Amino acid sequence: MAKSLSKMTAIIFITFFLSLLFPGNSQTFSRNLPRKSLGLKREKLSHLHFYFHDIVSGRNPTAVRVASANMTNTSATGFGFVAMIDDPLTAGPNLSSKLVGRAQGIYASAALEEVGLLMVLNYAFFEGKYNGSTLSILGRNTVLSPVREMPIVGGSGLFRFARGYAQAKTVWFDVRSGDAVVEYNVYVLHY
């Protein structure tokens, strides 16, 4: 009886130990992976420079208001409006410059005391080696500040595991139409 009990204890211990070393996929919630298993090599720092064209006027706007609050029209900051965008990203400040991608997502007026937008965007690139890759922005944009900084919170394609920041600087703004051109310098760490 003692021998069979010690054999049973040994089998249970070995099974438990092996399950720690070689967890089964069907019952494993998480596990650590070596970076190489996902093809991750050395981390790089890239600098991207482009222009964002926010067109709210005319027959073909690229940014449209999709929601607003009762108080939005009486608020000095436009507090409460939400806009959906699909803005062109170009290599130069003119809309006729080479198209390198699109800014797709939403921005919303989220500040009562100043013009401050919540930006939730994907920069979808289709130029050169970045074709099919995206960067995701989630942050605050105080549009009347000379330079704004917003975090890069992720990405896809060549920008998997991305992190960094984007600096925005308004190049041109038309008070009547609301159209704007914004210069972006993006610094991103990625593999």
C-alpha positions in Angstrom: 0.0 0.0 0.0 2.8 2.4 0.9 4.6 1.6 -2.3 1.5 2.2 -4.5 0.9 5.5 -2.6 4.4 6.7 -3.2 4.2 5.7 -6.9 0.9 7.6 -7.1 2.4 10.7 -5.5 5.4 10.5 -7.8 3.2 10.2 -10.9 1.0 13.2 -9.7 4.2 15.3 -9.0 5.7 14.4 -12.4 2.5 15.2 -14.2 2.2 18.5 -12.4 5.8 19.4 -13.1 5.5 18.5 -16.8 2.3 20.5 -17.1 4.2 23.6 -15.9 7.0 23.0 -18.4 4.7 22.1 -21.4 1.3 23.6 -20.9 -1.5 22.4 -23.1 -2.9 25.1 -25.4 -6.5 24.3 -24.7 -6.2 25.1 -21.0 -3.5 27.8 -21.0 -4.7 31.4 -20.6 -1.3 33.0 -21.0 2.4 32.2 -21.4 5.7 34.0 -21.9 7.1 33.8 -25.4 10.6 34.6 -26.6 10.6 37.7 -28.9 12.1 35.7 -31.8 9.1 33.4 -31.9 7.1 36.4 -33.3 10.0 37.5 -35.6 10.8 40.4 -33.4 14.4 41.5 -33.8 16.0 44.7 -32.7 13.8 47.7 -31.9 14.1 50.7 -34.3 13.2 54.4 -33.9 11.5 55.8 -37.1 10.7 59.4 -37.8 7.7 60.0 -40.1 6.9 63.4 -41.5 3.6 64.2 -43.3 0.7 66.6 -43.6 -2.9 66.0 -42.4 -5.7 67.7 -44.4 -8.9 68.1 -42.4 -11.6 69.2 -44.9 -14.9 70.0 -43.3 -16.3 72.2 -46.1 -17.4 71.8 -49.7 -19.0 69.0 -51.6 -16.5 66.3 -50.5 -15.6 66.8 -46.9 -13.2 64.3 -45.3 -14.4 65.1 -41.7 -18.1 65.2 -40.9 -19.9 65.9 -37.6 -21.8 62.9 -36.6 -23.0 63.9 -33.1 -23.4 67.0 -30.9 -24.9 67.9 -27.5 -27.7 70.4 -26.9 -25.1 72.9 -25.6 -22.5 72.4 -28.4 -23.7 75.4 -30.5 -23.6 77.8 -27.5 -20.3 76.5 -26.2 -17.2 78.7 -26.9 -15.2 75.5 -27.4 -17.8 73.4 -29.4 -17.9 71.1 -26.4 -19.7 67.9 -27.2 -19.3 67.5 -30.9 -18.0 64.3 -32.5 -16.6 64.1 -36.0 -15.7 61.0 -38.1 -12.7 61.5 -40.4 -11.0 59.9 -43.3 -8.4 62.7 -44.0 -5.6 62.5 -46.6 -2.0 62.3 -45.4 0.4 63.8 -47.9 4.2 64.2 -48.2 3.9 68.0 -48.6 1.6 70.7 -47.3 -0.4 70.9 -50.5 -3.3 68.6 -51.0 -1.9 67.8 -54.5 1.3 66.5 -52.9 2.0 62.7 -53.0 -0.7 60.8 -50.9 1.1 58.6 -48.3 -1.9 57.5 -46.2 -5.1 58.4 -44.5 -6.0 59.4 -41.0 -9.2 57.4 -40.1 -11.1 57.7 -36.9 -12.9 60.2 -34.7 -12.2 63.4 -32.9 -14.4 65.0 -30.3 -14.5 68.3 -28.5 -13.8 67.2 -24.9 -12.9 70.4 -23.1 -15.1 73.2 -21.7 -12.4 75.9 -21.1 -10.3 75.6 -24.3 -10.5 74.0 -27.7 -9.3 70.5 -26.7 -10.0 67.4 -28.8 -9.9 63.8 -27.9 -8.2 62.1 -30.9 -8.9 58.4 -31.6 -7.2 57.8 -35.0 -5.4 55.2 -37.1 -2.9 56.5 -39.6 -3.2 54.0 -42.4 -0.2 54.1 -44.7 0.1 52.9 -48.3 3.4 54.2 -49.4 6.7 52.3 -49.8 7.7 49.9 -47.1 4.9 51.1 -44.8 2.2 50.0 -47.2 -0.5 48.3 -45.2 0.9 49.4 -41.8 -1.0 51.5 -39.3 -0.2 53.6 -36.3 -2.8 54.3 -33.6 -3.2 57.6 -31.8 -5.2 58.1 -28.6 -4.7 61.4 -26.9 -5.5 65.1 -26.3 -5.1 67.8 -29.0 -5.3 71.4 -27.8 -5.6 72.7 -31.3 -4.8 76.4 -30.5 -1.4 75.5 -29.0 1.6 76.0 -31.4 2.7 72.4 -31.1 0.7 69.5 -29.7 2.0 66.1 -28.6 -0.1 63.0 -28.7 0.8 59.4 -27.8 1.2 56.6 -30.3 -0.4 53.6 -28.5 0.1 50.8 -31.0 0.2 49.8 -34.6 0.1 47.0 -37.1 2.2 45.7 -40.0 5.7 47.1 -39.7 4.5 49.0 -36.6 3.5 46.0 -34.5 4.3 46.8 -30.8 4.7 50.5 -31.7 5.0 53.2 -29.1 6.0 56.8 -29.4 4.5 60.2 -29.9 3.2 62.5 -32.6 3.8 66.3 -32.7 1.2 68.3 -34.6 1.6 71.9 -35.8 -1.1 73.8 -37.7 0.2 75.1 -41.0 -3.0 76.6 -42.3 -6.5 77.1 -40.9 -9.4 78.8 -42.6 -11.7 80.4 -40.0 -14.7 80.6 -42.4 -14.6 77.0 -43.7 -13.0 75.2 -40.7 -10.6 73.4 -43.1 -7.0 72.9 -41.8 -3.6 71.5 -42.8 -1.6 70.1 -39.9 2.1 69.1 -40.1 2.9 65.9 -38.2 6.3 64.7 -37.0 5.9 61.2 -35.6 8.6 59.4 -33.6 7.9 55.7 -33.2 9.7 52.8 -31.6 8.9 49.5 -33.3 10.4 46.2 -34.4 
